Amino acid sequence: MNPALLLLTDSRLPAGGHAHSGGTEQAVRTGAVHDVPSLGSFLRGRLATSGLVAAALAATACAAAPAAAEPSVWAGLDGEADARTASPAQRDASRTQGRLLLRVARRVWPSPVLDDLARDVPNAHHPIALGAAAHAAGACPEDAALTAAYHAITGPATAAVRLLGLDPVAVHRLLADLGPDLTDTAAQACLAADPTRPGRLPAHSAPALDLLAEQHARARTRLFVS
């Protein structure tokens, strides 16, 4: 395993991930998530839909990075991410996280690839920035996919602990149980990752997550940005 993965998946990386709940805050507000079992269902749903899409985009971005000197490469991949993110609120959140991650990655792993991405798509979607950062750190597309899948569930899980006061040990047991699902999701993402045919990347939708994101964006009181 590339040691850079430990940094990319560390919640202490100053890239703003701790400010996003991935829809968990609104799911808690509606009662959809209220205990560890309901959180488990929520996380499995995220992983199978938006998590798989993010993992495939990250793997593709990592694989495409060596040939991404042309502006159209990054712009095209970012457009594919945009097309797979129906909710305007989710698009904004993804671009905010992508911009912050890219800013940090350019200082931690200086690379012409990251400079090109920042120039061509300053507010790149998070999976695109993550894939590019993984490449700059010497990681492979499989690593990028696994990191994206991991992000899809750990951020929301941590948010649930803060919002509901859940037993953190029980929540981490849940995350440990999801280990095989993470591996399967990353494997599926890598099979679909083809920089030459980005239009064929997974496009699994999650209407419930989209609705939660839009409701959350209109909420007057929020602990998390998204």
SVG drawing of the C-alpha trace seen along z (x, -y; Angstrom):
<svg xmlns="http://www.w3.org/2000/svg" viewBox="-38 -30 45 39">
<polyline fill="none" stroke="black" stroke-width="0.4" points="0.0,0.0 1.2,-3.5 1.8,-5.4 0.2,-8.5 -3.2,-6.8 -2.9,-7.2 -2.6,-11.0 -5.3,-11.2 -7.8,-9.3 -6.8,-11.1 -9.6,-13.3 -6.9,-15.6 -5.8,-16.5 -6.6,-20.3 -8.9,-19.9 -12.2,-20.8 -13.7,-17.3 -14.7,-17.5 -17.2,-20.3 -19.3,-18.0 -21.6,-15.2 -22.5,-13.7 -26.2,-14.1 -26.1,-12.7 -27.2,-15.9 -30.4,-16.1 -31.0,-12.4 -30.8,-12.7 -33.1,-15.7 -35.7,-13.7 -35.3,-10.6 -33.9,-8.4 -30.8,-8.0 -31.4,-7.6 -29.2,-4.7 -26.4,-2.5 -28.5,-0.1 -30.1,-2.9 -26.7,-4.5 -25.5,-1.2 -28.3,-1.2 -27.5,-4.8 -23.8,-4.1 -24.4,-1.0 -26.7,-3.1 -24.1,-5.8 -21.4,-3.4 -23.4,-1.6 -24.4,-4.8 -22.5,-8.0 -19.5,-6.1 -19.1,-3.9 -19.4,-6.8 -16.8,-8.8 -14.5,-5.8 -14.7,-5.3 -14.1,-9.0 -11.1,-9.1 -9.6,-6.0 -10.0,-7.4 -8.5,-10.7 -5.5,-8.9 -5.1,-6.8 -5.5,-9.8 -3.1,-12.1 0.1,-11.2 -1.6,-12.3 -3.5,-15.2 -1.4,-18.0 -4.2,-18.9 -6.9,-21.1 -9.6,-19.0 -8.7,-16.0 -9.4,-17.5 -12.3,-19.5 -13.8,-16.4 -13.5,-14.3 -14.9,-17.2 -17.8,-17.4 -18.5,-13.7 -18.5,-14.3 -20.9,-17.2 -23.3,-15.1 -23.4,-12.4 -24.2,-14.9 -27.8,-15.9 -28.2,-18.1 -26.9,-21.6 -26.1,-21.5 -24.1,-18.4 -22.2,-19.8 -21.3,-22.9 -20.2,-20.7 -18.1,-18.5 -16.4,-21.4 -15.7,-23.1 -14.0,-20.0 -12.2,-19.5 -10.8,-23.0 -9.6,-22.7 -8.1,-19.3 -6.2,-20.5 -4.8,-23.5 -3.5,-21.2 -2.2,-18.5 -0.2,-21.0 1.8,-21.9 2.2,-18.4 2.9,-16.7 4.1,-19.4 3.4,-18.2 2.9,-19.6 -0.2,-17.4 -1.8,-19.2 -0.7,-22.6 -2.4,-21.7 -5.6,-20.7 -5.7,-23.9 -5.1,-25.9 -7.7,-24.1 -10.4,-23.4 -9.8,-25.6 -12.9,-24.2 -12.7,-20.6 -15.0,-18.0 -13.6,-16.2 -13.2,-12.8 -11.2,-14.4 -8.9,-16.3 -8.6,-13.1 -7.5,-11.0 -5.0,-13.7 -3.6,-14.0 -3.3,-10.2 -1.2,-10.2 1.0,-13.0 1.5,-11.1 2.7,-8.0 -0.5,-6.0 -2.2,-3.9 -5.8,-4.0 -6.8,-1.2 -5.6,-3.2 -7.5,-6.2 -10.7,-4.2 -10.4,-2.7 -9.7,-6.2 -12.8,-7.7 -14.9,-4.8 -13.5,-5.2 -14.4,-8.9 -17.9,-8.1 -18.7,-6.4 -16.3,-7.6 -17.2,-11.3 -20.9,-10.6 -20.2,-8.0 -18.2,-10.6 -20.9,-13.2 -23.5,-10.7 -21.4,-10.3 -21.3,-14.0 -25.0,-14.6 -26.6,-11.7 -24.0,-11.0 -23.7,-7.4 -21.2,-5.0 -18.0,-5.7 -16.8,-2.1 -20.1,-0.7 -19.8,-3.0 -16.3,-1.9 -17.3,1.7 -19.9,0.9 -17.2,-0.6 -15.0,2.4 -17.9,4.7 -18.1,2.6 -14.5,3.5 -15.5,6.1 -18.0,3.7 -15.2,1.1 -13.0,3.6 -15.8,4.7 -16.7,1.1 -13.1,0.2 -12.8,3.3 -15.9,2.4 -14.8,-1.2 -11.4,-0.1 -13.0,2.2 -15.1,-0.7 -12.2,-3.2 -11.2,-3.9 -9.7,-7.3 -10.4,-6.8 -14.1,-6.2 -15.2,-8.4 -18.7,-8.5 -19.1,-4.9 -18.3,-5.4 -20.9,-4.3 -23.8,-6.8 -25.7,-5.3 -28.2,-7.8 -29.3,-8.4 -32.5,-10.6 -32.9,-10.4 -29.4,-11.8 -30.1,-14.6 -33.3,-15.5 -31.6,-15.5 -28.8,-17.8 -31.3,-20.3 -33.3,-20.3 -30.1,-20.8 -29.0,-23.7 -32.2,-25.5 -32.1,-24.8 -31.7,-27.8 -29.6,-26.0 -26.8,-23.7 -23.8,-22.2 -22.3,-21.0 -21.9,-22.6 -23.4,-19.7"/>
</svg>
